[in-house]
Amino acid sequence: MVGESGLPLSQFVIRHSSLNMDDAIPFGSRWYFLMLAVLVFSRGMDILSTWIATPNLVLEGNPIARKLGWKWGLLVNAVLVTALALWPVSAIVVSTMSVLVAARNFQSAWLMHTLGEHEYRDWCVARIRETRPTLYLFCLAGNTLLVAAVGGVLIFFSRAETGEWFLVPVAIGMGIVAYAMAVAFYTLLALWRLRRASAREERLSAAGKMFADGSTPVGSELTGAWGQPEVRPPPK
């Protein structure tokens, strides 16, 4: 167990050449309740900002969270918070990510709430379609890589001359890097889904025009759905 030396958490040192994510604190100890309070606050801010921005989870970028919905999502979060409070490193990493996500949500939550979820999504989709993909990806890279660099620098300077790692700054740095990776992943996922939906709409639009012109080739993907009129010889 760690945390039994009585050192303040801000000065606590994991005395290994690398961090051990399995180190835990005693259940019910003061440090456990401190980690629990930090997790409840950070996850609560993430949930609150999400509820303000997208109460129907239309704009939720995490497909798992969107699938769970509010009822099961709150239950899963309660279980995770109770368990993660046992591991200081994991608790601080998740708390850092959650606070940064909440801050990102609050930045545009007022606009999402005012315009409406579907209207805001349609507006963003229209703007993305008007933007060159290279410019969009360059700006995304600049956003995420600069944030990740801050976390990387914090981790780099969190090692003492003796080779010991200070828990709090290292975990915060890991949380910042993880946040940047999550933003990049879910943004690229949303962009891929948007491009796939756009391609499907273009195919359907082209097929509709071909039907209207009467030039739909036999064997197209819509032929099986609509069928071709059967031509029978006149009765004798």
MIVOPA-174078 format. One record per residue: residue number from 0; x, y, z of N, C-alpha, C in turn; residue in three letters. Coordinates in steps of 0.05 Angstrom, whole numbers, plus 5000, padded with zeros to 4 digits. Layout:
<sites>
> NUM X Y Z X Y Z X Y Z ALA .
...
</sites>
This chain:
<sites>
> 0 5017 4976 5000 5000 5000 5000 5018 5025 5000 MET .
> 1 5008 5046 4987 5022 5071 4988 5005 5091 5004 VAL .
> 2 5017 5113 5011 5001 5132 5026 5001 5127 5056 GLY .
> 3 5017 5108 5065 5017 5101 5094 5040 5115 5108 GLU .
> 4 5056 5131 5094 5079 5144 5107 5071 5169 5121 SER .
> 5 5047 5179 5117 5039 5203 5130 5047 5229 5116 GLY .
> 6 5061 5227 5093 5069 5251 5078 5045 5265 5066 LEU .
> 7 5045 5291 5064 5024 5305 5049 5023 5295 5021 PRO .
> 8 5000 5294 5009 4997 5283 4982 5013 5298 4962 LEU .
> 9 5015 5325 4966 5030 5341 4947 5060 5334 4947 SER .
> 10 5070 5322 4968 5098 5315 4970 5103 5285 4968 GLN .
> 11 5081 5271 4963 5083 5242 4963 5100 5233 4939 PHE .
> 12 5118 5214 4943 5136 5205 4922 5132 5175 4918 VAL .
> 13 5128 5167 4894 5129 5138 4888 5158 5130 4884 ILE .
> 14 5168 5114 4902 5196 5108 4902 5202 5084 4884 ARG .
> 15 5199 5088 4858 5205 5069 4838 5217 5083 4814 HIS .
> 16 5231 5069 4797 5242 5082 4773 5220 5090 4754 SER .
> 17 5196 5077 4756 5173 5085 4740 5148 5082 4757 SER .
> 18 5127 5095 4748 5102 5095 4763 5090 5067 4763 LEU .
> 19 5079 5059 4785 5065 5034 4787 5035 5040 4790 ASN .
> 20 5020 5035 4770 4992 5041 4770 4976 5024 4789 MET .
> 21 4988 5002 4800 4974 4984 4818 4975 4993 4847 ASP .
> 22 4992 5013 4853 4994 5023 4880 4967 5034 4889 ASP .
> 23 4957 5026 4912 4931 5034 4922 4933 5046 4950 ALA .
> 24 4912 5060 4957 4910 5071 4984 4888 5056 4999 ILE .
> 25 4889 5055 5026 4869 5039 5041 4841 5050 5037 PRO .
> 26 4822 5032 5034 4794 5040 5031 4785 5053 5057 PHE .
> 27 4771 5075 5055 4761 5089 5079 4781 5108 5092 GLY .
> 28 4805 5109 5082 4825 5128 5093 4819 5156 5085 SER .
> 29 4833 5176 5097 4827 5203 5090 4835 5209 5061 ARG .
> 30 4857 5196 5051 4865 5200 5024 4845 5187 5004 TRP .
> 31 4832 5166 5012 4811 5154 4995 4788 5174 4992 TYR .
> 32 4779 5185 5014 4757 5204 5012 4765 5230 4998 PHE .
> 33 4790 5237 5000 4800 5261 4984 4798 5255 4954 LEU .
> 34 4809 5231 4947 4808 5223 4918 4779 5220 4909 MET .
> 35 4762 5210 4927 4733 5207 4920 4720 5234 4915 LEU .
> 36 4727 5253 4932 4715 5280 4929 4725 5293 4903 ALA .
> 37 4750 5290 4897 4761 5301 4872 4747 5289 4848 VAL .
> 38 4744 5262 4849 4731 5249 4826 4701 5257 4823 LEU .
> 39 4687 5258 4846 4659 5266 4845 4656 5294 4833 VAL .
> 40 4674 5312 4841 4672 5340 4831 4678 5340 4801 PHE .
> 41 4700 5328 4793 4708 5329 4765 4689 5315 4746 SER .
> 42 4680 5291 4754 4660 5277 4738 4634 5291 4738 ARG .
> 43 4627 5304 4761 4602 5319 4762 4602 5343 4744 GLY .
> 44 4625 5356 4741 4627 5379 4723 4625 5370 4694 MET .
> 45 4637 5347 4688 4634 5336 4661 4605 5329 4654 ASP .
> 46 4592 5317 4673 4564 5309 4669 4546 5334 4667 ILE .
> 47 4551 5354 4684 4535 5378 4684 4538 5393 4658 LEU .
> 48 4563 5396 4649 4568 5410 4624 4555 5396 4600 SER .
> 49 4556 5370 4601 4543 5354 4579 4513 5358 4580 THR .
> 50 4501 5358 4603 4472 5361 4606 4463 5388 4596 TRP .
> 51 4479 5409 4601 4472 5436 4592 4474 5437 4562 ILE .
> 52 4496 5425 4551 4501 5427 4522 4482 5410 4506 ALA .
> 53 4478 5385 4515 4462 5366 4499 4446 5348 4517 THR .
> 54 4424 5358 4527 4408 5342 4545 4397 5316 4534 PRO .
> 55 4395 5314 4508 4386 5289 4495 4409 5273 4483 ASN .
> 56 4434 5282 4490 4458 5268 4482 4461 5266 4451 LEU .
> 57 4448 5284 4437 4451 5285 4408 4480 5292 4400 VAL .
> 58 4492 5310 4415 4519 5319 4409 4541 5305 4424 LEU .
> 59 4534 5284 4439 4554 5269 4454 4573 5255 4435 GLU .
> 60 4599 5260 4439 4618 5249 4421 4626 5220 4427 GLY .
> 61 4621 5212 4452 4628 5184 4460 4605 5166 4453 ASN .
> 62 4607 5148 4434 4585 5131 4427 4576 5113 4450 PRO .
> 63 4594 5105 4467 4587 5088 4490 4569 5103 4509 ILE .
> 64 4577 5128 4516 4561 5145 4534 4533 5150 4522 ALA .
> 65 4533 5155 4495 4507 5160 4482 4489 5135 4483 ARG .
> 66 4502 5112 4480 4487 5087 4481 4476 5082 4509 LYS .
> 67 4491 5087 4530 4483 5082 4557 4460 5101 4565 LEU .
> 68 4461 5126 4556 4440 5145 4565 4446 5155 4593 GLY .
> 69 4429 5172 4602 4433 5185 4628 4431 5166 4651 TRP .
> 70 4411 5149 4652 4406 5131 4674 4429 5112 4679 LYS .
> 71 4436 5097 4658 4458 5078 4661 4485 5092 4662 TRP .
> 72 4487 5115 4649 4512 5129 4650 4519 5139 4678 GLY .
> 73 4499 5150 4692 4504 5158 4720 4511 5135 4737 LEU .
> 74 4498 5112 4733 4504 5088 4749 4533 5079 4745 LEU .
> 75 4541 5078 4719 4568 5069 4713 4588 5088 4724 VAL .
> 76 4583 5114 4722 4601 5134 4734 4604 5131 4764 ASN .
> 77 4582 5126 4777 4583 5122 4807 4600 5098 4814 ALA .
> 78 4598 5077 4799 4614 5053 4805 4644 5059 4800 VAL .
> 79 4649 5072 4777 4677 5078 4770 4690 5097 4790 LEU .
> 80 4675 5117 4798 4686 5136 4817 4693 5123 4843 VAL .
> 81 4675 5106 4853 4680 5092 4878 4705 5074 4877 THR .
> 82 4709 5061 4854 4731 5043 4851 4757 5058 4846 ALA .
> 83 4757 5078 4828 4781 5092 4821 4793 5108 4844 LEU .
> 84 4777 5115 4864 4788 5130 4886 4809 5114 4902 ALA .
> 85 4810 5088 4897 4830 5071 4911 4858 5075 4899 LEU .
> 86 4860 5084 4874 4885 5087 4861 4891 5117 4855 TRP .
> 87 4909 5129 4869 4913 5158 4866 4921 5166 4838 PRO .
> 88 4938 5151 4825 4947 5159 4798 4923 5159 4779 VAL .
> 89 4909 5137 4779 4885 5135 4761 4864 5156 4768 SER .
> 90 4860 5161 4794 4840 5181 4802 4848 5209 4792 ALA .
> 91 4873 5216 4794 4882 5243 4786 4882 5245 4755 ILE .
> 92 4889 5224 4741 4888 5224 4712 4860 5229 4702 VAL .
> 93 4841 5213 4712 4813 5215 4704 4802 5242 4712 VAL .
> 94 4808 5252 4735 4798 5278 4744 4809 5300 4726 SER .
> 95 4834 5299 4719 4845 5320 4701 4831 5319 4674 THR .
> 96 4828 5296 4663 4813 5293 4638 4785 5304 4640 MET .
> 97 4771 5297 4661 4743 5305 4664 4741 5335 4666 SER .
> 98 4758 5348 4682 4757 5377 4685 4762 5391 4658 VAL .
> 99 4782 5381 4643 4788 5393 4617 4765 5389 4597 LEU .
> 100 4753 5366 4598 4729 5361 4580 4706 5379 4588 VAL .
> 101 4702 5382 4614 4680 5400 4623 4685 5429 4615 ALA .
> 102 4710 5438 4617 4717 5465 4608 4712 5468 4578 ALA .
> 103 4719 5448 4563 4714 5449 4534 4684 5450 4528 ARG .
> 104 4668 5434 4543 4639 5434 4539 4627 5461 4546 ASN .
> 105 4635 5472 4569 4624 5498 4578 4630 5520 4558 PHE .
> 106 4651 5518 4543 4659 5539 4524 4637 5543 4503 GLN .
> 107 4624 5521 4494 4604 5524 4473 4577 5515 4482 SER .
> 108 4574 5508 4508 4548 5497 4517 4525 5517 4514 ALA .
> 109 4531 5543 4518 4510 5563 4516 4500 5565 4487 TRP .
> 110 4518 5562 4468 4509 5563 4440 4493 5538 4432 LEU .
> 111 4502 5515 4441 4488 5490 4436 4460 5491 4448 MET .
> 112 4459 5501 4473 4433 5502 4487 4414 5522 4473 HIS .
> 113 4425 5544 4464 4408 5565 4452 4398 5557 4424 THR .
> 114 4416 5547 4407 4409 5539 4380 4392 5513 4380 LEU .
> 115 4397 5496 4399 4385 5470 4398 4405 5449 4388 GLY .
> 116 4402 5424 4398 4421 5404 4391 4423 5398 4361 GLU .
> 117 4400 5393 4349 4400 5386 4321 4408 5410 4303 HIS .
> 118 4400 5434 4311 4407 5457 4295 4437 5463 4297 GLU .
> 119 4448 5459 4321 4477 5464 4325 4493 5443 4309 TYR .
> 120 4484 5418 4310 4498 5397 4295 4497 5402 4265 ARG .
> 121 4474 5410 4255 4472 5416 4226 4489 5440 4219 ASP .
> 122 4490 5460 4236 4507 5483 4230 4537 5475 4229 TRP .
> 123 4546 5459 4249 4573 5450 4249 4580 5433 4224 CYS .
> 124 4561 5415 4217 4565 5398 4194 4569 5415 4169 VAL .
> 125 4552 5435 4166 4553 5453 4143 4580 5467 4142 ALA .
> 126 4590 5477 4165 4615 5491 4165 4638 5472 4159 ARG .
> 127 4637 5448 4169 4659 5428 4163 4659 5422 4134 ILE .
> 128 4636 5418 4121 4635 5412 4093 4646 5435 4076 ARG .
> 129 4645 5459 4086 4655 5482 4071 4685 5486 4075 GLU .
> 130 4697 5471 4093 4725 5474 4100 4742 5452 4087 THR .
> 131 4765 5460 4077 4783 5440 4065 4792 5421 4087 ARG .
> 132 4792 5394 4081 4800 5375 4101 4828 5379 4112 PRO .
> 133 4847 5388 4095 4874 5392 4104 4875 5415 4125 THR .
> 134 4860 5436 4120 4859 5458 4140 4847 5449 4166 LEU .
> 135 4825 5434 4164 4812 5424 4188 4830 5406 4205 TYR .
> 136 4844 5388 4191 4862 5369 4205 4886 5383 4216 LEU .
> 137 4896 5404 4202 4919 5419 4212 4912 5433 4238 PHE .
> 138 4888 5446 4238 4880 5460 4262 4875 5440 4285 CYS .
> 139 4863 5417 4279 4859 5397 4300 4886 5387 4311 LEU .
> 140 4905 5383 4294 4932 5375 4303 4945 5397 4321 ALA .
> 141 4942 5422 4312 4953 5443 4328 4940 5445 4356 GLY .
> 142 4914 5441 4357 4900 5442 4382 4909 5419 4401 ASN .
> 143 4908 5395 4391 4914 5372 4408 4944 5369 4415 THR .
> 144 4961 5374 4395 4989 5370 4400 5000 5391 4419 LEU .
> 145 4991 5416 4418 5000 5436 4436 4991 5430 4465 LEU .
> 146 4966 5420 4468 4957 5413 4495 4973 5389 4505 VAL .
> 147 4978 5369 4488 4993 5346 4496 5022 5354 4503 ALA .
> 148 5033 5374 4490 5060 5382 4496 5062 5394 4524 ALA .
> 149 5041 5408 4533 5041 5418 4560 5042 5395 4580 VAL .
> 150 5025 5375 4576 5026 5352 4593 5053 5337 4593 GLY .
> 151 5064 5335 4569 5090 5322 4567 5112 5336 4582 GLY .
> 152 5112 5363 4580 5132 5379 4594 5128 5376 4624 VAL .
> 153 5103 5376 4633 5098 5373 4662 5108 5346 4672 LEU .
> 154 5104 5325 4656 5114 5299 4664 5145 5299 4665 ILE .
> 155 5157 5311 4645 5186 5311 4643 5199 5324 4667 PHE .
> 156 5188 5346 4676 5200 5360 4699 5189 5352 4726 PHE .
> 157 5175 5329 4727 5164 5319 4752 5182 5298 4765 SER .
> 158 5205 5294 4753 5224 5275 4764 5246 5289 4779 ARG .
> 159 5250 5280 4804 5270 5292 4821 5298 5283 4812 ALA .
> 160 5319 5297 4823 5346 5290 4816 5353 5262 4826 GLU .
> 161 5339 5252 4846 5344 5225 4856 5331 5204 4839 THR .
> 162 5316 5212 4819 5303 5193 4801 5275 5186 4810 GLY .
> 163 5265 5198 4831 5239 5193 4841 5218 5210 4826 GLU .
> 164 5194 5199 4823 5173 5212 4809 5153 5223 4829 TRP .
> 165 5146 5249 4826 5125 5261 4843 5098 5254 4832 PHE .
> 166 5081 5243 4848 5056 5231 4839 5037 5252 4827 LEU .
> 167 5031 5274 4840 5011 5292 4832 5017 5305 4805 VAL .
> 168 5041 5318 4801 5046 5330 4775 5048 5310 4752 PRO .
> 169 5059 5286 4758 5060 5265 4737 5032 5257 4728 VAL .
> 170 5015 5252 4748 4988 5243 4741 4972 5265 4727 ALA .
> 171 4976 5291 4735 4963 5313 4720 4973 5314 4692 ILE .
> 172 4999 5311 4688 5010 5312 4661 4999 5289 4644 GLY .
> 173 4997 5265 4656 4985 5243 4641 4956 5248 4634 MET .
> 174 4941 5261 4652 4914 5268 4646 4911 5288 4623 GLY .
> 175 4930 5307 4622 4929 5327 4600 4935 5313 4574 ILE .
> 176 4955 5296 4573 4961 5281 4548 4938 5264 4540 VAL .
> 177 4926 5250 4560 4903 5232 4553 4879 5248 4543 ALA .
> 178 4875 5272 4554 4854 5290 4544 4858 5297 4515 TYR .
> 179 4883 5305 4508 4889 5313 4481 4885 5289 4462 ALA .
> 180 4893 5265 4470 4888 5242 4454 4859 5236 4450 MET .
> 181 4843 5239 4471 4814 5234 4469 4801 5254 4450 ALA .
> 182 4809 5280 4452 4797 5300 4434 4803 5293 4405 VAL .
> 183 4828 5285 4400 4836 5278 4372 4820 5254 4363 ALA .
> 184 4818 5233 4380 4805 5208 4372 4776 5213 4366 PHE .
> 185 4761 5226 4384 4732 5229 4380 4726 5249 4358 TYR .
> 186 4743 5269 4354 4739 5287 4332 4743 5273 4305 THR .
> 187 4764 5257 4303 4768 5242 4278 4746 5222 4274 LEU .
> 188 4737 5210 4296 4715 5191 4293 4690 5205 4282 LEU .
> 189 4683 5228 4293 4660 5243 4283 4664 5252 4254 ALA .
> 190 4689 5259 4247 4694 5267 4219 4691 5244 4200 LEU .
> 191 4700 5221 4208 4698 5197 4192 4668 5189 4188 TRP .
> 192 4653 5191 4209 4624 5185 4207 4610 5205 4189 ARG .
> 193 4618 5230 4191 4606 5251 4174 4612 5245 4144 LEU .
> 194 4637 5239 4138 4645 5233 4111 4630 5209 4100 ARG .
> 195 4627 5188 4117 4613 5164 4109 4584 5171 4103 ARG .
> 196 4571 5187 4120 4543 5194 4116 4540 5211 4091 ALA .
> 197 4560 5229 4086 4559 5246 4062 4561 5229 4037 SER .
> 198 4579 5209 4038 4582 5191 4014 4556 5175 4009 ALA .
> 199 4543 5167 4031 4518 5152 4028 4496 5169 4016 ARG .
> 200 4495 5194 4025 4475 5213 4014 4480 5218 3985 GLU .
> 201 4505 5221 3977 4511 5226 3949 4504 5202 3932 GLU .
> 202 4508 5178 3942 4501 5154 3926 4471 5153 3923 ARG .
> 203 4456 5158 3945 4427 5157 3943 4416 5179 3925 LEU .
> 204 4428 5203 3926 4419 5225 3909 4424 5218 3880 SER .
> 205 4448 5207 3874 4454 5199 3846 4435 5177 3836 ALA .
> 206 4429 5158 3854 4411 5137 3846 4383 5148 3841 ALA .
> 207 4374 5168 3857 4348 5180 3853 4346 5194 3827 GLY .
> 208 4368 5208 3819 4368 5222 3793 4367 5202 3770 LYS .
> 209 4381 5179 3773 4381 5159 3752 4353 5147 3749 MET .
> 210 4339 5143 3771 4311 5133 3770 4293 5153 3756 PHE .
> 211 4297 5178 3763 4280 5199 3751 4285 5201 3721 ALA .
> 212 4310 5196 3712 4317 5197 3684 4310 5171 3670 ASP .
> 213 4303 5150 3685 4297 5125 3673 4322 5110 3663 GLY .
> 214 4345 5117 3674 4370 5105 3664 4384 5088 3685 SER .
> 215 4369 5078 3705 4381 5062 3726 4390 5035 3714 THR .
> 216 4415 5028 3716 4424 5003 3705 4415 4980 3721 PRO .
> 217 4409 4958 3707 4401 4933 3720 4425 4923 3736 VAL .
> 218 4420 4915 3761 4442 4905 3778 4452 4926 3797 GLY .
> 219 4441 4951 3797 4449 4971 3816 4440 4964 3843 SER .
> 220 4450 4978 3863 4444 4970 3891 4415 4975 3898 GLU .
> 221 4400 4991 3882 4372 4996 3888 4354 4979 3871 LEU .
> 222 4365 4964 3852 4348 4948 3835 4333 4927 3850 THR .
> 223 4348 4914 3869 4336 4893 3885 4314 4903 3902 GLY .
> 224 4316 4928 3911 4296 4939 3929 4270 4947 3914 ALA .
> 225 4275 4959 3890 4251 4969 3875 4242 4948 3855 TRP .
> 226 4260 4933 3844 4253 4912 3824 4248 4924 3796 GLY .
> 227 4248 4908 3777 4243 4916 3750 4215 4906 3742 GLN .
> 228 4200 4921 3727 4173 4912 3718 4175 4887 3701 PRO .
> 229 4160 4867 3707 4161 4842 3692 4145 4846 3665 GLU .
> 230 4159 4839 3644 4147 4841 3617 4137 4814 3609 VAL .
> 231 4110 4811 3605 4098 4786 3597 4087 4788 3568 ARG .
> 232 4088 4766 3553 4077 4767 3526 4046 4769 3528 PRO .
> 233 4034 4782 3508 4004 4785 3509 3991 4757 3507 PRO .
> 234 3968 4753 3520 3955 4727 3520 3945 4721 3492 PRO .
> 235 3945 4695 3485 3935 4687 3459 3906 4681 3460 LYS .
</sites>
